[in-house]
Amino acid sequence: MSSRPRTLVALAAGAILGFCGALTSGVLADRPSEAAHSGHASRPVDGTALPWQEASLFAEVYERIKRDYVDDVDDHGLMEKALRGMVAALDPHSAYLDSEEFEEIRLSTMGSYPGVGIEVVAEDGVVKVLRPIEGSPAQQAGLLPGDELVRIDGNEIGADLAGAIARMRGASGSLVSLTIRRAGGEALTDYTLRRAQVEVHSVMQQTLEPGYGYLRVTTFSETTPVDVGRAISRLKRDNPSGLKGLVLDLRNNPGGVLEAGVAVADDFLDSGVIVTADGRTAEARFRMDATPGDLIDGAP
């Protein structure tokens, strides 16, 4: 598989509270640029410099808010809200992340995190439960797919997926309160959950009948390719006459680490293009190809 290492640059529409499973939509994180590290001033890419008229209008609105708004406004908070609003207005799947939120997403792709264990999706202006992770505090409390997350510790969530993630994270053993609206209902229900170290087992397998296996991949984390290889090995061990077929179940998989998804695809493909990307910069344009050989020896 020909590819370059690619950094964590996107956030899936489906994510996990405390575990944002990554990478099918846009994310901007406030981390130092290469220019900042090198000590050289950065130059704007052609056509990307902010026109002075727009810059002047932004400065005027900013000044008006600072001068006339009913309450005092913190400069940092106001600028962060402006950045979040600017990126969120691009499309439903793009978000601005501060450095702490970006770090939480990076850590979440490692297969284990402290939280309550809920995969969520931002949809129709609200945050909804996609599924509770098996064995997690959320599953034990009885949360269900389709539940709407209304408040966390009394704070309204709306469609703020990144904010929900940040509020859900915390030390193992600490308590967090969730206010939920069940799908199709109006009543609100409060749940108090105790955070725990959640192990994200993204792969499970079983033999359906002799020679036929079932493989479920719930998300693509950094550990998923290794877990898929181990699951296939177990299926082969349980079927010594060989695999005649495999059911690969990707239902409700919200996405994840790009390289992990490509590596799993490569496990079942002999040749051909797995993924291509196109964009306005050289970094955004790439392709990844399958390599010869597959883990199930040509079985469908």
TATANOR-V53836 format. One record per pair of residues at least 4 apart in sequence whose C-alpha atoms are under 7 Angstrom apart, sorted by sequence separation. I is the first residue (numbers start at 1). J is the second residue. D is the distance in whole Angstrom. If there is no record, write none. Layout:
i;j;d
I;J;D
I;J;D
This chain:
i;j;d
15;19;7
16;20;5
32;36;6
33;37;7
34;38;6
35;39;6
36;40;7
44;48;6
50;54;7
51;55;6
52;56;6
53;57;6
54;58;6
55;59;6
56;60;6
57;61;6
58;62;6
59;63;6
60;64;6
61;65;6
62;66;6
63;67;6
64;68;6
65;69;5
74;78;6
75;79;6
76;80;6
77;81;6
78;82;6
79;83;6
80;84;6
81;85;6
82;86;6
83;87;6
84;88;6
85;89;6
88;92;7
90;94;7
97;101;6
98;102;6
99;103;6
100;104;6
101;105;6
102;106;6
103;107;6
104;108;6
105;109;7
108;112;7
122;126;6
123;127;6
135;139;6
136;140;6
137;141;6
138;142;6
139;143;6
151;155;5
152;156;7
160;164;6
161;165;6
162;166;6
163;167;6
164;168;6
165;169;6
170;174;7
181;185;7
208;212;6
220;224;6
223;227;6
224;228;6
225;229;6
226;230;6
227;231;6
228;232;6
229;233;6
230;234;6
231;235;6
232;236;6
233;237;6
234;238;6
235;239;6
236;240;6
239;243;7
257;261;6
258;262;6
259;263;6
260;264;6
261;265;6
262;266;6
263;267;6
265;269;6
280;284;7
281;285;7
294;298;7
15;20;4
16;21;6
32;37;7
35;40;5
44;49;6
50;55;6
73;78;7
97;102;6
108;113;6
122;127;4
123;128;7
134;139;6
135;140;7
138;143;6
151;156;4
152;157;7
181;186;6
207;212;6
208;213;5
279;284;5
15;21;5
35;41;6
88;94;6
121;127;6
122;128;6
132;138;6
133;139;6
150;156;6
151;157;5
181;187;6
207;213;4
208;214;6
236;242;6
278;284;6
279;285;6
35;42;5
66;73;6
87;94;6
88;95;5
120;127;7
121;128;5
132;139;5
150;157;6
157;164;6
181;188;5
206;213;6
207;214;6
236;243;7
277;284;7
278;285;4
87;95;6
120;128;5
121;129;6
150;158;7
180;188;6
181;189;6
206;214;5
277;285;5
278;286;7
12;21;6
87;96;6
120;129;4
121;130;6
179;188;6
180;189;5
205;214;5
206;215;7
277;286;5
11;21;7
12;22;5
119;129;6
120;130;5
179;189;6
180;190;6
205;215;5
276;286;6
277;287;6
11;22;4
12;23;5
84;95;7
118;129;7
119;130;5
120;131;7
132;143;7
179;190;4
204;215;6
205;216;6
276;287;4
10;22;6
11;23;4
12;24;5
13;25;7
84;96;5
119;131;5
132;144;7
178;190;6
179;191;6
204;216;5
262;274;7
275;287;6
276;288;6
10;23;4
11;24;6
12;25;5
83;96;7
118;131;6
119;132;6
131;144;7
177;190;7
178;191;5
203;216;6
204;217;7
275;288;5
9;23;6
10;24;6
11;25;5
118;132;4
131;145;5
177;191;6
178;192;6
203;217;5
274;288;6
8;23;7
10;25;5
11;26;6
117;132;6
118;133;6
129;144;7
130;145;5
152;167;7
177;192;4
202;217;5
203;218;6
273;288;6
274;289;5
10;26;5
11;27;6
117;133;5
129;145;5
130;146;6
176;192;6
177;193;6
202;218;5
273;289;4
274;290;6
9;26;7
10;27;5
129;146;5
175;192;7
176;193;5
202;219;5
272;289;6
273;290;6
9;27;6
128;146;6
129;147;5
175;193;6
176;194;6
271;289;7
272;290;6
117;136;5
128;147;6
129;148;6
175;194;4
271;290;5
116;136;6
117;137;6
118;138;6
128;148;4
174;194;6
175;195;6
270;290;6
271;291;6
116;137;5
117;138;6
127;148;6
128;149;6
173;194;6
174;195;6
203;224;7
269;290;6
270;291;6
271;292;6
116;138;5
126;148;7
127;149;6
173;195;5
202;224;6
213;235;7
270;292;4
153;176;6
172;195;5
173;196;6
270;293;5
153;177;5
171;195;7
172;196;4
203;227;6
266;290;5
270;294;6
152;177;6
153;178;6
170;195;7
172;197;6
203;228;6
266;291;7
269;294;6
152;178;5
205;231;6
268;294;5
151;178;6
152;179;6
204;231;7
267;294;5
268;295;6
151;179;5
207;235;7
211;239;6
267;295;6
150;179;5
210;239;6
149;179;6
150;180;6
127;158;7
149;180;5
150;181;7
211;242;6
212;243;6
126;158;5
127;159;5
148;180;6
149;181;7
211;243;5
212;244;6
213;245;6
214;246;6
215;247;6
216;248;6
217;249;6
218;250;6
125;158;6
126;159;4
147;180;6
148;181;5
211;244;5
212;245;5
213;246;5
214;247;5
215;248;5
216;249;5
217;250;6
125;159;5
127;161;6
147;181;6
148;182;6
211;245;7
212;246;6
213;247;6
214;248;6
215;249;6
216;250;6
218;252;7
219;253;5
147;182;5
148;183;7
218;253;5
219;254;6
220;255;6
221;256;6
222;257;7
225;260;6
147;183;5
219;255;6
220;256;4
221;257;6
224;260;6
122;159;6
146;183;5
219;256;6
220;257;6
222;260;6
225;263;6
122;161;6
221;260;6
225;264;6
220;260;6
220;261;6
115;168;6
243;296;7
115;169;5
245;299;5
246;300;6
114;169;6
115;170;6
244;299;5
245;300;5
114;170;6
137;193;6
243;299;7
114;171;6
137;194;7
114;172;6
137;195;7
136;198;6
101;166;7
26;93;6
27;94;6
28;95;6
29;96;6
30;97;7
25;93;5
26;94;4
27;95;5
28;96;5
29;97;5
30;98;5
31;99;6
25;94;6
26;95;6
27;96;6
28;97;6
29;98;5
30;99;5
27;97;7
29;99;6
29;102;6
116;195;5
13;93;6
115;195;5
116;196;6
114;195;6
115;196;6
117;198;6
114;196;5
115;197;6
114;197;4
115;198;6
113;197;6
114;198;6
20;105;5
112;197;7
113;198;5
19;105;6
112;198;6
113;199;7
21;108;7
112;199;5
20;108;6
21;109;6
111;199;6
112;200;6
19;108;4
111;200;5
19;113;7
18;113;7
18;114;7
18;115;5
8;106;7
17;117;6
16;117;7
17;118;5
16;118;5
17;119;6
16;119;4
17;120;7
15;119;5
16;120;5
14;119;7
15;120;5
14;120;5
15;121;6
14;121;4
13;121;6
13;122;6
111;221;6
110;221;6
111;222;7
109;221;5
110;222;5
111;223;6
109;222;6
110;223;7
17;164;7
18;165;5
17;165;5
18;166;7
18;168;6
17;168;6
18;169;5
24;255;6
23;255;6
22;255;6
23;256;5
21;255;6
22;256;4
23;257;6
21;256;5
22;257;6
23;258;6
15;254;7
14;254;5
13;254;7
12;254;6
12;255;6
12;256;7
3;287;7
3;288;5
2;288;5
1;288;6
2;289;6
1;289;5
1;290;5
1;291;5
